[in-house]
């Protein structure tokens, strides 16, 4: 994750995909963990993402990784998670 200036208190994950042959091997979980660790080390305290209603596998992944409901929209929902820096844990 490249820093684009001073960190806000939250990061927003826009697009995220693991190609079919590599799914169900833990890559998505590990990618989220790394993103959260890097953001936490930059001082961010919340990760927010959007997931489409028709992406049930992603909803399961995000909930498994600790994301909780934030806001319902017409085509999906926003989820959030509190993140920590390496020194917080």
Number of C-alpha atoms within 10 A of each C-alpha: 8 6 9 6 6 9 15 12 14 18 19 13 13 9 8 12 9 13 8 7 7 10 11 10 10 11 14 19 14 12 13 17 14 13 16 23 17 19 25 24 17 16 17 21 19 18 21 18 18 20 20 14 14 10 10 10 8 16 19 11 15 19 14 11 15 12 19 16 12 13 11 12 11 7 10 14 16 17 21 21 20 15 24 19 16 10 7 8 5
